[in-house]
Amino acid sequence: MSLKPAVISVAPQAREHDPAVQLAPELTVVIPTFNERGNIEPMVERLRTALVDRSWEVIFVDDDSPDGTAAAARSVGENDRRVRCIRRIGRRGLAGACIEGMLASQARYIAVMDADFQHDETILLSMLDWLRKGDIDLVVATRYLNGDTTSGLSSRRNRISRWSNVMAQRLLNVDLTDPMSGYFMIRRHTFEELAPKLSLQGFKILLDITTSAHGRLRIAELPYNFRGRAYGESKLDAKAAIDFIALLISKLTHDFASYRFLEFCLVGLTGIAVHMSILEFAVKIGTLPFISAQILATMCAISWNFVLNNVITYRDQRLTGRNFWTGLVSFQLICGIGAISNVGVAGLIYTTDSRWWLAGISGALIGTAWNYIVSAAFVWRR
């Protein structure tokens, strides 16, 4: 006689009344982090105070911070199930971290904010109330609705922020006082509809969301005072500038041009400046023959492009250690072939059409496309 295990089915009604079953929180707060260990516990305490008597959770999305940010978040989460952590290995970038955290949410509403206390957590309830009314899809916390409330910004960062906002407003026709804000709240189902259109690269996800929606979002803005950073360092640097320019161009072309390809091209432009600087130095000061100086400048510019692409364009697949040096040699070879293709195509076109500028642009485009496609496949192995 064989005994078969009994199969017991639990009716949906029984699960609903099971005291162990809990509903998803109403609000998820997504906080991307990198080297923010000292801010984790204070931030959770502030959220507990600001969201008292509300159903909420916080998801820290950490880009494998070397200072132990993820471990600090998990330590807090051991005693509070509302605190979760996603540790990203081999992936980088603020926009990608935000998207990953938002897609991990089961809540009806999702807020995104920074971990450095510059964003005022006390307005989260006001943002939530706006969304609860049902006629708003997105609430943006703005620094500029009631004048300038950027006391937490240095004069340099304030100028950069204002310039970026003006560029986004005029070029992309974004009707927001602060399209570069990193503090907002959105309906989850609205975000999930837009998620496939968003770029994992870059650092300004709000601008990407609003432009990808093509004016279909119902948006409200709430003013707040932008405070000073409590711990850690600002992430605003040259990488952020290249990210911003690439995002603008991508949205101006209605995503026709790949965001990553645009970053690759922008890095290439900086390589031209490096090339010309080294060429001038080698010829005028180093007294090298022109051909020798040109070869030296070309190799240095290609190496510069590789390093910058590794840090910016392919930050989520950054090569390190032995792979870095192998990648550098491969990139030099690929770009060398690209240069030959550039000259060959330009020469071929010039023999049939005497417009030198058309031949030059065509050769450059072919060379750039070759460098991008082949290096992506064989250097960074996408």
TORFI-100252 format. One record per residue: x, y, z of N, C-alpha, C in turn; residue in three letters. Coordinates in steps of 0.02 Angstrom, whole numbers, plus 50000, padded with zeros to 5 digits. Each point is the difference from the previous one (the first is absolute). Example, Ala and Ser with C-alpha at 12.3 -4.5 7.8 and 13.67 -1.06 7.14 Angstrom:
BEGIN
506604971650390499555005950000500455006050000ALA 499825005349964500425005950003499615005550037SER 
This chain:
BEGIN
500434994050000499575006050000500445006250000MET 499905004549953500405006149996499605005850028SER 500365004350033499675005950029500175006149957LEU 499495003549980500115006149961499905006150045LYS 500435004849993499935006050041499345003649985PRO 499685002250052499375003549991500135007049973ALA 499595002149953500065006749971499445004250028VAL 500185005150035499505004350032500005006749964ILE 499455001949972499945006449966499685005150048SER 500275005949999499755005350043499615004949957VAL 499385001050015499585004549962500255007150007ALA 499905004149948500225007050004499715003650060PRO 499374998350018499705003450057500384998550064GLN 500264993850006500364998150060500655003850005ALA 500335001149942500635003750000499885007350022ARG 499445002849978499865006950017499925001150074GLU 499754994950036499895000750072500574997150040HIS 500534997749968500584997450035500375005950032ASP 500084999950068500335005750033500725000949978PRO 500324994649972500695000549977500065003649934ALA 499455000649963500015003349935499915007550009VAL 500455003849971499965007350006499965003049930GLN 499625005349995499945003549936500645003749983LEU 500095001249936500585004049978499955007050029ALA 500565003350012499975006950026499695004749948PRO 499735005550024499725004949954500545003949964GLU 500565001250034500535004249973500684996550005LEU 500385000149946500704997950001500445006149987THR 500485001050044500505005349991500644996849974VAL 500195001749939500614997349970500575005050008VAL 500564997650029500575004350014500634996949970ILE 500255002649944500634997449972500595002350043PRO 500484995650010500565001750044500674997949970THR 500515003750018500694998249988500425003650052PHE 500314996050044500405002750056499585004750044ASN 499444997550024499545003950043499884996450067GLU 500484996050023499904996050060499775004150060ARG 500315005850009499835004150058499305003049999GLY 499674999749943499345003049993499424995050008ASN 500154993550000499474995049998499555000350062ILE 500284999150059499595000050061499645006650011GLU 500345005849994499645006450009499445000949949PRO 500104997749938499485000649949499394995850017MET 500114993950024499444995750019499625003250058VAL 500355002950048499675003350056499575005849976GLU 500255003849953499625005749974499374997649962ARG 500074994549964499414997349965499494997450050LEU 500224996850053499534997650051499615005850030ARG 500335005650010499665005850028499535003349949THR 500245000749939499615003449948499404996049979ALA 500044993350001499484995649973499654996150055LEU 499985002650059499694996550057499264998649984VAL 499784994050018499314997749989499844998949927ASP 500505000049956499884998449930500344993449982ARG 499744996849949500294993749977500545001549948SER 500634998650018500555002049956500584995150007TRP 500465000549953500634996450003500535004349966GLU 500634998650013500545003449967500464994749968VAL 500205001249938500464995649965500645003949985ILE 500544998150033500655002949984500304995949943PHE 500165003349944500304996649943500735002249996VAL 500444995550020500705001850009500444997149945ASP 500425004349970500464997949947500644997150029ASP 499924995150044500564996350029500525004750031ASP 499765004550044500445005050030500564996850040SER 500625002249992500554997250038499985001750074PRO 499605004950020499985002050070499504995950041ASP 499674995049970499544995750037499305002750007GLY 499785004149953499335002850002499474994550000THR 500084995149957499504994649995499964996250066ALA 500574998650031500004996450064499645004150054ALA 500105006550000499665004450048499244999849990ALA 499785000049937499294999849986499704993350021ALA 500364994549987499754993450020499984999350076ARG 500475003150034500014999850073499385003350029SER 499815005749972499395003450022499394995749982VAL 500014997049941499444996049977499884993750040GLY 500514997650035499914994150041499495001150056GLU 499925006250021499545001650054499405004049976ASN 499955001149935499435003749973499884997649929ASP 499474996149990499874997149934499835005249948ARG 499885006150020499865005449952500645002449965ARG 500584997950024500645002249972500294994449958VAL 500065001249935500274995049954500625002849965ARG 500404995449973500615002249965500104995749937CYS 500165003349945500214996649939500735001949989ILE 500444995050002500715001249988500154998249928ARG 500225004949961500124998849929500744998549989ARG 500144994249972500694997949985500135000949926ILE 500525003849983500185000949930499535004649962GLY 499595003850036499555004749966500085006850033ARG 499995005249960500125006750025499505004949970ARG 499905005550035499595005449972499385001450040GLY 499875006450011499435002150042499344998249968LEU 499925001349936499364998649967499854992550002ALA 500494995949985499904992850002499824997550069GLY 500315003050052499854998050069499285001850017ALA 499785006049980499325002150014499494995449966CYS 500134998549937499544995849962499964993050031ILE 500574997350020500014993350030499614999950065GLU 500095005150041499645000450064499265000949990GLY 499815004249951499295001349988499644993949973MET 500354996149958499704993949973499954994550053LEU 500365000850055499974995050054499435001550049ALA 499655005649988499475002150046499334996649984SER 499614998750052499324997549993499505005450022GLN 500265005850019499575005350027499615003549945ALA 499485003550020499605003849952500375006349977ARG 500405002950046500365006149984500744999050015TYR 500435003449961500724999450007500315007050003ILE 500415001150051500375006250005500744998649988ALA 500355004849971500724999649990500325006050034VAL 500504998850041500355005550033500724998050014MET 500425004950019500704998650015500094998150073ASP 500594997350015500144997750068500385005250041ALA 500135005949972500455004850033499645005450039ASP 499334999350008499595004750039499905006849968PHE 500215000849937499865006249966499275000549980GLN 499674994349992499294999849985499604999750065HIS 499505004350005499615000650061499474994550004ASP 500124995250044499554994250005499325001950030GLU 499945005850031499375001850032499445001549949THR 500185001149936499475001349951499764993649966ILE 500254994250021499784993749969499244999050008LEU 499745001750059499284999250011499595004649953LEU 500245006149990499665004549954500014997449929SER 500564997249980500064997049934499524994149993MET 499964995950053499554994350000499285002249995LEU 499835005250036499305002549999499815002349929ASP 500455003249964499865002149932499834994049956TRP 500394994750006499884994149958499364996450020LEU 499845000150063499394996750024499375003049971ARG 500035006449981499415003449973499774996949935LYS 500464996849964499824996449939500075003749935GLY 500125006550002500045003849938500725002149984ASP 500484997250037500715001649990500394993549992ILE 500464999949952500414994049989500705000750031ASP 500245006150003500695001250022500045006350041LEU 500344999750057500115005950042500755001250003VAL 500205006149982500715001749999500155005050056VAL 500504998550040500235004850051500495004749965ALA 499845006550001500385004849962500375005050045THR 500595002049977500395005050036499855007149978ARG 499605000849947499955006549968499285002649992TYR 499514996750029499315002349992499885006650035LEU 500255000750060499915006350038500675003650006ASN 500305001449942500665003250002500544994850007GLY 500585002150024500584995650008500034997450071ASP 499934993350008500044997050067500574994950001THR 500585002049973500564995449993500565001950048THR 499835001050064500525001850048500524994550009SER 499824993849981500474994550007500494999349943GLY 499945004449949500454999549943500545005450004LEU 500604998149978500525005049993499825004549940SER 500335005749995499845004649945500154996749933SER 500534995949997500174996649937499464995049981ARG 499804995850048499504995049986499325003249985ARG 499865005750032499375003449987499995002649928ASN 500555002649976500045002449930499914994249951ARG 500334994450014499954994149957499284997449998ILE 499694999950060499314997550005499525004449960SER 500075006650007499565004549964500114999649924ARG 500644999549979500154999449929499704993649972TRP 500064994550037499734993649977499245000449993SER 499675003250048499275000749998499785004049939ASN 500355005549987499825004249943500094996149934VAL 500544996349995500134996049940499434994949989MET 499824996550055499474994949994499335003149983ALA 499845005850030499365003249987499945002449928GLN 500535003149975499975003049933500094994949944ARG 500454995350009500134995349946499494994449997LEU 499774997850059499544994350001499285002150015LEU 499895006550008499325002650012499684996750061ASN 500384999750054499754997150063499705005550042VAL 499374999350018499645005250037500054998750075ASP 500625000350026500124999150072500495005450022LEU 499935002450062500475004950025500664996850019THR 500004993450013500614996550021500034993149968ASP 500094999749932500014993449967500604995750019PRO 500515003150032500594996250021499944997650072MET 499425000650029499914997850070500104992550006SER 500294998050055500094992950014499514997450051GLY 499475004150015499534998450053499305000449972TYR 499664994349996499324999849971499644993850024PHE 499344999849986499584994250017499544998749941MET 499904993749984499624998149940499574993850014ILE 499464999449963499604993950005500394994249970ARG 499984994250033500414994449976499794997749931ARG 499344999449988499794997549935500195004949944HIS 500025006550016500225005049951500744999049984THR 500394999050053500724998949989500124993649960PHE 499644994750015500124993749965499835000449926GLU 499525004349982499845001049930500585003549963GLU 500355004450036500545003949970500674996550005LEU 500084995350045500654996950015500364997349938ALA 499664996649953500374997449941500325005549957PRO 499765006250007500265005449959500595003750033LYS 500134998450063500505003850038500704997249991LEU 500485004450006500704998149994500284998150069SER 500384994550002500334998050062500625004250013LEU 500235003649949500585004350008499775006850027GLN 500485004150019499855006850019499835000750074GLY 499805006050018499885001550070499385004250012PHE 499635001949948499415004150009499394996349974LYS 499744995650041499454995649979499355003949993ILE 499895005350039499385003849995499935003149930LEU 500545002949974499985002949933499854994649948LEU 500284994150008499874994549955499264997950003ASP 499734999650060499294998150009499545005049966ILE 500105006450014499545005149974500045000649924THR 500604999549972500055000549927499764993749965THR 500104994250032499774993749970499244999550000SER 499675003650045499264999950003499695004449947ALA 500395004549969499765004349945499375003950020HIS 500025003050059499475004550022499384996750027GLY 500004993450008499404996550023499924999950076ARG 500515001950037499974999750073499665006150030LEU 499594998850051499715005550039500475001250058ARG 500305005950002500555001350046499845005750048ILE 500184999150063499965005350050500705001350027ALA 500135006250021500655001850029499915002650071GLU 500444997950044499995002350069500685003250017LEU 500005005950029500645003250018500294996950064PRO 500665000150004500334997850062500685003550004TYR 500295000050059500655003150010500554994749991ASN 500435001149952500544995349984500565001150051PHE 500114995050043500475000750056500714998149980ARG 500475001450046500704998249990500114992650010GLY 500504997249966500174992950007500274998750069ARG 499754994650032500214998350068500624995650002ALA 500104995949949500544995150002500174998049929TYR 500644998449988500204997749933500165005849954GLY 500104998349936500195005049951499515000249942GLU 499975005849967499565000849943500234995649942SER 499514997449962500154995849942500035004149935LYS 499955006750005500005004349941500715000749974LEU 500144997649939500665000349972499954999949924ASP 500574999149966500015000049927499574994449971ALA 499974994350034499584994549977499275002249997LYS 499785003750051499315002350002499855004849943ALA 500505004149982499905004749945499914996349934ALA 500414995049988499944996149938499344996249999ILE 499804997350058499354996650005499445004749980ASP 500025006250027499475004849988499955001949926PHE 500575001349969500015001849929499734994249957ILE 500224993950017499764994249962499244999150007ALA 499745001250061499284999450010499625005249960LEU 500255006249998499685005349962499974998149925LEU 500564997849973500024998349929499544994049985ILE 500014995150045499584994149991499265001949997SER 499795004450045499305002050002499825004749943LYS 500485004149978499875004449944499894996049936LEU 500314994249995499924995749941499474994750011THR 499595000950054499474995350017500274992850006HIS 500584999650034500324993650014500234996349938ASP 500065003649944500254996849938500734997950009PHE 500395004450033500704998550013500064996750069ALA 500374994450002500104996450063500365004550051SER 499764999850061500305004050054500744998150007TYR 500154993549999500694997850009500435002149940ARG 499724999749940500385002149941500155007550003PHE 499535003950025500125007250006500555001350050LEU 500014996450055500555000850048500664998149969GLU 500004994649960500604997949965500265005649955PHE 499545003249964500195005549955500255006150039CYS 499685001650055500235005750040500694998850029LEU 500134993950021500674998250023500505000849943VAL 499794998049939500435000849942500185007349986GLY 499535004550013500145007249991500555002450047LEU 499984997550062500545001950046500664997049977THR 499974994249967500604996949974500335004249945GLY 499585003549961500275004549948500415005550033ILE 499745002850055500375005350035500664997450027ALA 500004993950027500624997050025500494999049943VAL 499744997449944500424998749941500355006449977HIS 499625005349992500285006249974500505003150049MET 499864999450064500465002850051500674996449999SER 499984993449997500624996149999500375001049934ILE 499645000549946500315001149935500385006749999LEU 499685005250026500325006550002500624999950044GLU 499944996850058500574999550046500584996249968PHE 499854994349967500524995849971500365003549942ALA 499625003849961500305003249941500395006350020VAL 499695004250042500305006550015500534999650055LYS 499874995950050500464999750057500454993849997ILE 499694994449982500394993849996500394999349936GLY 499875004449952500355000149934499994993149965THR 499464996350009499944993649965499775001249928LEU 500194995649955499725000449932499254999350003PRO 499665003149952499265000250004499704992950003PHE 500234995449959499714993449999500084996550067ILE 500595000650030500124997050066499555003350053SER 499935006649996499585003550048499274998149991ALA 499794999049937499314998049986499864993150028GLN 500464995449992499914993250027499955000250076ILE 500455003850032499995000650073499355003150024LEU 499785005449967499385003350020499404995449991ALA 500004996149946499444995449987499964994650054THR 500584997150018500004994750051499795002850068MET 500225006050015499805003050065499265001650001CYS 499735002549944499295001749997499574993750005ALA 500214994649967499624993850003500014997350072ILE 500585000450033500054997750070499555004250045SER 500005006649988499565004550037499264998149991TRP 499814998749938499314998149985499824993450035ASN 500464995350000499864993650033499885001050074PHE 500445003750033499925001150072499345003450016VAL 499835005349961499395003750013499384995849985LEU 500024996249946499434995549985499924994750054ASN 500554997650026499974994950052499695002850064ASN 500135006450013499745003250061499295002649992VAL 499845002549939499355003349990499524995849958ILE 500194998749937499544996749954499834992950022THR 500504996450024499904993050021500134999250075TYR 499775004850039500134999750072499684993850032ARG 499454997649969499674994150028500364993649982ASP 500505000449955500404994249981500745001750002GLN 500175004150048500685002750005500524994450004ARG 500535000649960500544995150000500515002050053LEU 500234995150038500505001350051500554994749996THR 500565001450034500544995150004500274998149932GLY 500114993649991500284997549937499545001449941ARG 499344999750011499535001449946500065007149973ASN 500195004650045500095007049978500555000449947PHE 500564996950013500575000549953499864996149936TRP 499664994350006499814996349940499515004149958THR 499535003350034499525004249966500325005949965GLY 500515003050033500355005749970500354998049935LEU 500344994350000500334997749939499494998649945VAL 499454996750019499484998549950499705006449972SER 499885004850043499715006449978500475003649952PHE 500664999850015500485003149955499984996949930GLN 499964993349998499984996549936499365001649961LEU 499434999950037499355001449968499985007049972ILE 500245004950039499985006949977500505001249944CYS 500554996049999500465000549944499684997949935GLY 499624994550003499634997849941499465005149981ILE 499695002950052499505005249988500295006049964GLY 500625001950018500335005649967500134998549926ALA 500214993749986500114998049931499345000249961ILE 499464997650032499345000149968499785007249986SER 500135004450047499835007049993500335002949937ASN 500654999049994500375002849943499774996749935VAL 499904993450001499814996449939499325002249974GLY 499515000450046499335002049979500005007249976VAL 500355004550036500035007049979500325000749931ALA 500544996349988500335000349935499564997449944GLY 499644994550014499554997249949499445004849982LEU 499715003250050499455004749987500265006249963ILE 500605002250017500285006049970500144999149926TYR 500164993749980500144998749929499365000549957THR 499434999150032499365000349963499625006550012THR 500175003550055499675006250017500525004650030ASP 500145005649966500555004350020499875004350062SER 499424999150030499855003950061500404997050058ARG 500545003450018500464997350051499674999050068TRP 499535004650017499694999650066499554993950005TRP 499674998149944499584994150000500424993750008LEU 500574999849965500454994350005500284999450071ALA 500195005850028500284999950068499514997750052GLY 499395002649997499484998150049499824992649992ILE 499954997749938499824993049988500534995350028SER 500635001849989500544995950027500004999950075GLY 499895005950031499995000450073499424995950029ALA 499425000349968499434996250024500134992549996LEU 500294997749945500154993049992500514997850052ILE 500525004050010500514998350049499724999850071GLY 499575004950017499705000150067499544994150011THR 499584998649949499544994350006500384993550009ALA 500544999149961500414994050006500294999550071TRP 500305005450024500314999950067499494998350053ASN 499405002949995499484998950051499754992849999TYR 499814997649942499694993449994500504994450018ILE 500605000549972500494994650010500285000250071VAL 500135005950028500265000350068499474997750050SER 499365001549986499474997750044499974992350001ALA 500124997049942499954992749994500624996450027ALA 500595002949990500624996450016500385002750059PHE 499905006450018500355002750058499574999650062VAL 499405002849995499554999850059499484994449994TRP 500014996449945499624993849990499265000950015ARG 499685005049970499285001050008499644995549951ARG 
